[in-house]
């Protein structure tokens, strides 16, 4: 039955491989429990939880980039242009295995990432865990098409975004996008190197996670900082960072459009009673208690979307993909569905509120495990709003966001410069200091540009 549903999803979402970027977000968020605990003494619990956490994350919510393209060069992940790009946009995400053969290398990188989790003897234990988990995770990917489409969707979004930017922001053109993943090619480090080879003058590190978490955007920013810092000399690129955008009007509008479209597919007489379940990847309370802003930012997105919809239907924010015995944000999505079904609720709409494209968490967890299997079990109608994927509204929002960011001349949001109150990750602090230091450079360059324009005008 799952095979039939998989083929149905393949057609419905027009994806060569039914996966999306949500997997990556999940793995990162999942492993936040062991993330950044440089000085944590919970080693025994952390070891078990890290393994269970990350493995489950890959099994049921793996990564994000599975296309049958064996060429890993970054050139395949950036926009094509015969002109030297003036502005480069680094689209940061976790990434995911394109094929089942890519699963083990993906897992190796993930289990070796000390920004993501802390384990004793990690250089030895990490690869061992990855090897042991690989067959199970490969089978999980086979069930939903063999790979993650996050690279496909990220490249599509990037290509269309820079086309718009060249039109609406000619002063910063030509623009070129670069895909930078954490655990699969093209890696963040590879994308940065390509930007430098291309002669990019102005670089924007653009997180593809609208809501900030230390385990997702934070991890990508740390990798970005470490690679630039490792070169031992100042970067030739003037950098800034779009580190969060949970309430951007274009993002809110795109979510609302997809929700309205899916609501129309419910019987008219039952449409007003449909319960909207906004589902986001859960987070261990241990991470939340360190001060991670993720839950609040997800909630802000939900509130703005419901305002855009005129509060047309009852709704709840629920959390998916909990792993391990430790307490996580709740209620869990599947438990919420079970509870509502017992209350006699017959029509539910799932909305992946923290993802910008399809991946295993939407296509497997939400569509197969929840909408299909739980729907059949309780004989209720569960539908799922489409992910952003090729949404024109969403891509326009990305372009508008980059344009406004460039115009602001800000290195990052003020929120990014504030470390979590209970942060224990030294790299996090150094990365924030580096980003903050870019502001002086940006101000100098802006003043120089204005002076040049004034001289030309006088001439």
Phi, psi and omega per residue, in radians:
X1 nan -0.728 3.138
X2 -1.088 -0.588 3.110
X3 -1.105 -0.711 3.118
X4 -1.138 -0.749 -3.140
X5 -1.150 -0.657 3.104
X6 -1.031 -0.771 3.135
X7 -1.152 -0.601 3.100
X8 -1.120 -0.775 -3.138
X9 -1.128 -0.658 3.135
X10 -0.991 -0.734 3.141
X11 -1.327 -0.790 -3.046
X12 -1.046 -0.752 -3.057
X13 -1.771 0.096 3.050
X14 0.874 0.772 -3.126
X15 -2.016 2.290 3.137
X16 -1.125 -0.447 3.091
X17 -2.497 2.086 -3.020
X18 -1.230 1.164 3.044
X19 -2.387 2.893 3.084
X20 -2.653 -3.079 -3.017
X21 -1.276 -0.072 -3.127
X22 -1.170 -0.555 -3.123
X23 -0.994 -0.797 -3.084
X24 -1.095 -0.807 -3.142
X25 -1.009 -0.672 -3.105
X26 -1.131 -0.873 -3.068
X27 -1.024 -0.743 -3.118
X28 -1.139 -0.811 -3.117
X29 -1.165 -0.702 -3.134
X30 -1.012 -0.789 -3.044
X31 -1.438 0.079 3.091
X32 -1.035 -0.448 -3.124
X33 -1.004 -0.620 3.132
X34 -1.868 0.083 -3.078
X35 -1.280 2.410 2.931
X36 1.134 0.299 -3.126
X37 -1.593 1.060 -3.103
X38 -1.039 -0.579 -3.079
X39 -1.979 0.353 -3.093
X40 -1.421 2.407 -3.141
X41 -1.715 0.116 -3.097
X42 -1.482 0.791 -2.979
X43 -1.075 -0.729 -3.086
X44 -1.104 -0.851 3.132
X45 -1.170 -0.679 -3.079
X46 -1.107 -0.655 -3.127
X47 -1.051 -0.890 -3.115
X48 -1.139 -0.768 -3.082
X49 -1.184 -0.663 -3.131
X50 -1.077 -0.772 -3.114
X51 -1.169 -0.880 -3.115
X52 -1.088 -0.720 -3.090
X53 -1.063 -0.978 -3.046
X54 -1.221 -0.669 -3.114
X55 -1.135 -0.807 3.129
X56 -1.069 -0.665 3.138
X57 -1.043 -0.632 -3.133
X58 -1.431 -0.534 -3.116
X59 -1.198 -0.855 -3.014
X60 -1.889 -0.115 3.128
X61 -2.637 0.953 -2.985
X62 -1.248 -2.647 -2.887
X63 -1.493 -2.457 -2.837
X64 -2.624 0.488 -3.124
X65 -2.716 1.341 -3.017
X66 -2.076 1.578 3.050
X67 -2.136 2.632 -3.100
X68 -1.297 1.073 3.132
X69 -2.167 1.911 -3.055
X70 -1.519 -0.040 3.110
X71 -1.519 2.022 -3.044
X72 -1.643 -0.035 -3.101
X73 -1.005 2.503 -3.097
X74 -1.090 -0.391 -3.110
X75 -1.028 -0.422 3.134
X76 -1.396 -0.106 -3.083
X77 -2.068 0.234 3.093
X78 -2.216 2.822 -3.063
X79 -1.207 2.583 3.130
X80 -1.458 2.296 3.121
X81 -2.773 2.403 3.108
X82 -1.501 -0.181 3.139
X83 -1.693 2.612 3.054
X84 -1.183 2.202 -3.101
X85 -1.250 2.356 3.051
X86 -1.470 -0.706 -3.110
X87 -2.110 2.208 3.096
X88 -1.944 2.319 3.122
X89 -1.912 1.975 3.134
X90 -1.554 1.888 -3.098
X91 -1.551 1.789 -2.997
X92 -1.617 2.313 3.080
X93 -2.732 3.081 -3.098
X94 -1.378 -0.597 -3.115
X95 1.379 2.999 3.136
X96 -2.829 2.796 -3.090
X97 -1.068 2.262 3.108
X98 -1.297 -0.557 3.131
X99 -2.376 2.952 3.128
X100 -1.130 -0.460 3.114
X101 -1.218 -0.335 -3.133
X102 -1.523 -0.087 -3.031
X103 -1.108 -0.852 -3.065
X104 -1.133 -0.780 3.068
X105 -1.032 -0.651 3.097
X106 -1.061 -0.843 -3.134
X107 -1.145 -0.666 3.115
X108 -0.995 -0.854 -3.130
X109 -1.101 -0.687 -3.096
X110 -1.147 -0.810 -3.091
X111 -1.277 -0.257 3.094
X112 -1.624 -0.088 -3.077
X113 -1.437 1.875 -3.112
X114 -1.386 -0.155 2.960
X115 -1.305 -0.406 -3.071
X116 -1.619 -0.648 -3.117
X117 -2.750 2.778 3.126
X118 -2.093 2.141 3.084
X119 -2.378 2.564 3.020
X120 -1.201 2.579 -3.141
X121 0.857 0.787 -3.007
X122 -1.111 -0.577 -3.118
X123 -1.133 -0.424 3.097
X124 -1.731 -0.794 -3.068
X125 -1.214 -0.660 -3.104
X126 -1.011 -0.971 3.110
X127 -1.065 -0.569 3.124
X128 -1.146 -0.748 3.102
X129 -1.127 -0.744 -3.136
X130 -1.039 -0.776 -3.132
X131 -1.110 -0.726 -3.106
X132 -1.197 -0.569 -3.084
X133 -1.503 -0.318 -3.013
X134 -0.943 -0.865 -3.104
X135 -1.009 -0.714 -3.141
X136 -1.144 -0.718 -3.108
X137 -1.242 -0.658 3.078
X138 -1.050 -0.738 3.122
X139 -1.113 -0.669 3.100
X140 -1.051 -0.743 3.127
X141 -1.191 -0.646 3.117
X142 -1.059 -0.649 -3.105
X143 -1.134 -0.417 -3.113
X144 -2.045 0.385 2.971
X145 2.080 -0.164 3.036
X146 1.747 -0.069 -3.135
X147 3.131 2.994 -3.097
X148 -1.696 2.380 3.133
X149 -1.576 0.240 -3.048
X150 -1.108 -0.610 3.116
X151 -1.165 -0.733 3.111
X152 -1.004 -0.874 -3.073
X153 -1.223 -0.653 3.132
X154 -1.128 -0.731 3.118
X155 -1.161 -0.711 3.105
X156 -1.081 -0.831 -3.140
X157 -1.090 -0.746 -3.137
X158 -1.118 -0.738 -3.129
X159 -1.066 -0.808 -3.133
X160 -1.249 -0.603 3.137
X161 -1.076 -0.811 -3.087
X162 -1.241 -0.491 3.036
X163 -1.058 -0.784 3.130
X164 -1.147 -0.756 -3.113
X165 -1.070 -0.681 3.121
X166 -1.071 -0.489 -3.140
X167 -1.485 -0.772 -3.016
X168 -1.594 -0.222 3.141
X169 -2.391 1.106 -3.074
X170 -1.085 -0.455 -3.116
X171 -1.196 -0.359 3.105
X172 -1.898 0.124 -3.142
X173 -1.435 2.815 -0.070
X174 -1.253 2.594 3.091
X175 -1.868 2.568 3.081
X176 -2.474 2.407 3.115
X177 -1.716 2.652 3.105
X178 -2.369 2.267 3.105
X179 -1.551 2.225 3.118
X180 -2.225 1.832 -3.137
X181 -1.735 2.749 -3.119
X182 -1.431 -0.654 -2.942
X183 -2.206 0.010 3.052
X184 -2.431 2.804 3.077
X185 -1.251 2.514 -0.081
X186 -1.322 2.184 -3.131
X187 -1.254 2.758 3.099
X188 -0.927 -0.770 -3.123
X189 -1.096 -0.691 3.131
X190 -1.159 -0.678 -3.141
X191 -1.156 -0.722 3.108
X192 -1.076 -0.764 3.123
X193 -1.072 -0.688 3.131
X194 -1.167 -0.675 3.102
X195 -1.043 -0.716 3.132
X196 -1.178 -0.709 3.107
X197 -1.117 -0.597 -3.128
X198 -1.314 -0.178 -3.141
X199 1.364 0.486 3.113
X200 -1.048 2.337 3.128
X201 -1.598 -0.739 -3.050
X202 -2.120 2.095 -3.116
X203 -1.963 2.385 3.081
X204 -2.105 2.004 3.037
X205 -1.450 1.880 -2.958
X206 -1.942 1.813 3.128
X207 -1.185 2.426 3.089
X208 -1.673 0.233 2.970
X209 -1.805 1.886 -3.108
X210 -1.023 -0.632 -3.132
X211 -1.796 2.223 -3.060
X212 -1.276 2.390 2.915
X213 -2.449 2.567 3.083
X214 -1.061 -0.458 -3.079
X215 -1.482 -0.244 -3.106
X216 -2.010 -1.449 3.100
X217 -1.030 -0.727 -3.135
X218 -1.017 -0.724 3.123
X219 -1.130 -0.745 3.129
X220 -1.134 -0.712 3.128
X221 -1.120 -0.693 3.111
X222 -1.095 -0.715 3.111
X223 -1.133 -0.730 3.101
X224 -1.030 -0.853 -3.140
X225 -1.098 -0.824 -3.089
X226 -1.027 -0.714 -3.091
X227 -1.210 -0.740 3.117
X228 -1.127 -0.738 -3.114
X229 -1.183 -0.505 -3.083
X230 -1.206 -0.298 -3.080
X231 -1.309 -0.281 3.059
X232 1.308 0.153 3.101
X233 -2.611 2.725 -3.117
X234 -1.025 2.475 3.116
X235 -1.173 2.496 3.080
X236 -1.346 -0.156 3.141
X237 -1.725 2.362 3.020
X238 -1.487 1.987 -2.969
X239 -1.779 2.619 2.902
X240 -2.571 3.042 -2.997
X241 -2.448 2.256 2.918
X242 -1.642 1.769 -2.954
X243 -1.726 -0.172 3.083
X244 -2.951 2.697 3.117
X245 -2.804 0.903 -3.011
X246 -1.227 -0.398 -3.080
X247 -2.085 0.355 3.122
X248 -1.041 2.295 -3.076
X249 -0.963 -0.666 3.136
X250 -1.191 -0.672 3.076
X251 -1.107 -0.802 3.133
X252 -1.055 -0.770 3.135
X253 -1.091 -0.713 -3.134
X254 -1.113 -0.765 3.084
X255 -1.062 -0.794 -3.103
X256 -1.091 -0.698 3.116
X257 -1.056 -0.801 -3.124
X258 -1.164 -0.601 3.109
X259 -1.193 -0.803 3.126
X260 -1.036 -0.746 -3.125
X261 -1.065 -0.731 -3.112
X262 -1.316 -0.569 3.087
X263 -1.070 -0.587 -3.141
X264 -1.122 -0.304 -3.125
X265 -1.498 -0.135 3.030
X266 -1.454 2.649 3.081
X267 -0.942 2.391 -3.045
X268 -0.982 -0.690 -3.086
X269 -1.225 -0.247 -3.130
X270 -1.960 -0.035 -2.987
X271 -1.062 -0.723 -3.091
X272 -1.222 -0.293 -3.122
X273 -1.695 -0.019 3.127
X274 -1.106 2.314 3.103
X275 -1.655 2.172 3.137
X276 -1.578 2.137 3.091
X277 -1.919 1.846 3.069
X278 -1.398 2.017 -3.049
X279 -1.920 2.194 3.090
X280 -2.218 2.736 3.096
X281 -1.109 2.345 -3.121
X282 -1.281 3.034 -3.100
X283 -2.519 2.394 3.090
X284 -1.051 2.432 3.133
X285 -1.081 -0.429 3.064
X286 -1.024 -0.725 3.115
X287 -1.245 -0.729 3.120
X288 -1.037 -0.740 -3.103
X289 -1.229 -0.269 3.008
X290 -1.349 -0.275 3.111
X291 1.984 0.232 3.132
X292 -1.053 2.215 -3.071
X293 -1.396 -0.015 -3.026
X294 -0.923 -0.878 -3.099
X295 -1.033 -0.720 -3.135
X296 -1.156 -0.663 -3.110
X297 -1.269 -0.637 3.048
X298 -1.099 -0.762 3.118
X299 -1.059 -0.624 3.130
X300 -1.170 -0.634 3.077
X301 -1.107 -0.814 -3.137
X302 -1.020 -0.804 -3.114
X303 -1.065 -0.790 -3.128
X304 -1.144 -0.663 3.125
X305 -1.131 -0.755 3.134
X306 -1.163 -0.589 3.049
X307 -1.128 -0.718 3.099
X308 -1.092 -0.596 3.141
X309 -1.477 -0.042 -3.111
X310 1.213 0.471 -3.110
X311 0.848 0.877 -3.024
X312 -1.229 -0.427 -3.065
X313 -2.461 2.752 3.008
X314 -1.165 2.644 -3.066
X315 -2.647 2.864 3.012
X316 -2.558 2.638 2.978
X317 -1.690 2.139 -3.117
X318 -2.198 2.930 -2.985
X319 -2.281 2.325 -3.081
X320 -1.960 2.893 2.934
X321 1.291 0.496 3.046
X322 -1.040 2.472 -3.130
X323 -2.377 2.411 3.030
X324 1.434 3.074 -3.016
X325 -1.464 -0.261 -3.089
X326 -1.222 2.696 3.132
X327 -1.218 2.411 3.134
X328 -2.186 2.963 3.003
X329 -1.020 2.450 3.124
X330 -2.490 3.081 0.063
X331 -1.306 2.667 3.070
X332 -1.228 2.561 -3.062
X333 -1.010 -0.817 -3.117
X334 -1.158 -0.647 3.113
X335 -1.177 -0.646 3.102
X336 -1.125 -0.722 3.101
X337 -1.075 -0.811 3.131
X338 -1.033 -0.791 -3.112
X339 -1.129 -0.747 3.131
X340 -1.172 -0.638 3.097
X341 -1.083 -0.701 3.119
X342 -1.158 -0.443 3.098
X343 -1.445 -0.021 3.115
X344 1.577 0.200 3.107
X345 -1.350 2.242 -2.976
X346 -1.954 -0.174 -3.073
X347 -2.351 2.015 -3.097
X348 -2.221 2.534 3.084
X349 -2.153 2.036 3.108
X350 -1.525 2.344 3.132
X351 -2.218 1.955 3.084
X352 -1.291 1.659 -2.926
X353 -1.513 -0.176 -3.082
X354 -2.015 0.232 -3.082
X355 -2.129 2.582 3.137
X356 -1.883 0.073 3.037
X357 -2.884 2.964 3.107
X358 -1.274 2.608 3.036
X359 -2.836 -2.887 -3.004
X360 -1.136 -0.515 -3.120
X361 -1.258 -0.506 3.066
X362 -1.538 -0.818 -3.003
X363 -1.371 -0.501 3.098
X364 -1.765 -1.016 -3.022
X365 -1.173 -0.947 -3.105
X366 -1.259 -0.819 -3.032
X367 -1.344 -0.822 -3.053
X368 -1.511 -1.001 -3.056
X369 -1.179 -0.699 -3.030
X370 -1.678 -1.113 -3.063
X371 -1.077 -0.786 -3.073
X372 -1.422 -1.012 -3.003
X373 -1.272 -0.844 3.125
X374 -1.218 -0.589 3.079
X375 -1.072 -0.761 3.119
X376 -1.190 -0.693 -3.121
X377 -1.049 -0.752 -3.061
X378 -1.761 0.019 3.131
X379 0.975 0.847 3.089
X380 -2.186 2.845 -3.089
X381 -1.681 1.911 3.109
X382 -2.059 2.147 3.091
X383 -2.077 2.922 -3.138
X384 -2.302 2.252 3.082
X385 -1.164 2.526 -3.128
X386 -1.095 2.634 3.028
X387 -1.376 3.015 -3.066
X388 -1.108 -0.843 3.067
X389 0.699 -1.872 -3.089
X390 -1.829 0.423 3.118
X391 -1.026 2.135 3.128
X392 -1.133 -0.644 3.117
X393 -1.099 -0.736 -3.134
X394 -1.157 -0.782 -3.113
X395 -1.154 -0.645 3.047
X396 -1.087 -0.678 3.106
X397 -1.084 -0.720 3.104
X398 -1.046 -0.800 -3.134
X399 -1.124 -0.777 3.123
X400 -1.068 -0.687 -3.135
X401 -1.130 -0.784 3.126
X402 -1.120 -0.745 3.139
X403 -1.049 -0.858 -3.123
X404 -1.140 -0.597 3.099
X405 -1.135 -0.785 3.126
X406 -1.105 -0.704 3.136
X407 -1.154 -0.563 -3.114
X408 -1.213 -0.430 -3.094
X409 1.025 0.446 3.117
X410 -1.619 2.432 -3.135
X411 -1.212 -0.568 -3.118
X412 -2.994 3.135 3.042
X413 -1.315 2.741 3.099
X414 -1.167 -0.482 3.120
X415 -1.079 -0.659 -3.064
X416 -1.109 -0.579 -3.078
X417 -1.274 -0.217 3.118
X418 -1.618 2.037 3.087
X419 -1.303 2.690 3.052
X420 -1.025 2.461 -3.094
X421 -0.930 -0.612 -3.098
X422 -1.916 0.472 -3.122
X423 -1.096 2.409 3.116
X424 -2.132 0.106 -3.073
X425 -1.695 1.909 -3.110
X426 -1.096 -0.625 -3.140
X427 -1.086 -0.643 3.122
X428 -1.008 -0.810 3.135
X429 -1.105 -0.733 -3.137
X430 -1.153 -0.687 3.131
X431 -1.112 -0.721 3.130
X432 -1.149 -0.677 3.092
X433 -1.106 -0.707 3.128
X434 -1.093 -0.811 -3.130
X435 -1.102 -0.731 3.107
X436 -1.073 -0.601 -3.134
X437 -1.193 -0.338 -3.139
X438 -1.240 -0.328 -3.078
X439 -1.106 -0.733 3.130
X440 -1.074 -0.718 3.116
X441 -1.122 -0.769 3.134
X442 -1.091 -0.706 3.125
X443 -1.126 -0.704 3.126
X444 -1.118 -0.785 3.141
X445 -1.130 -0.653 3.124
X446 -1.148 -0.762 3.123
X447 -1.095 -0.702 3.120
X448 -1.128 -0.729 3.126
X449 -1.103 -0.742 3.131
X450 -1.138 -0.657 3.115
X451 -1.159 -0.702 3.115
X452 -1.101 -0.745 3.127
X453 -1.105 -0.685 -3.135
X454 -1.139 -0.724 3.128
X455 -1.131 -0.710 3.125
X456 -1.137 -0.690 -3.140
X457 -1.144 -0.683 3.137
X458 -1.234 -0.544 3.129
X459 -1.245 nan nan
